[in-house]
Amino acid sequence: MNSGLEAISIPGSVKMLPSYMLVGTKVKKIVIQEGVTRIPKWFASSCNELEELELPDTVIEIDDFAF
């Protein structure tokens, strides 16, 4: 996947993140806001240009291969 997306902020109102949502993109920064509790498998796997990741205290589960 060739995405020009450099940064994404996911609001806490999103209760279920999809697997494979950002896999293989060129995203450099991911911000997940308060309220999200789980990061699914393959959520942002193979994001080789990822430099910054912000996770809130509400995240209690990160599945295998999420990043």
Secondary structure, DSSP 8 states (H G I E B T S, - for coil): ------EEEE-TT-----TTSSTT----EEEE-TT--EE-TTSSTT-TT--EEE--TT--EE-TT--
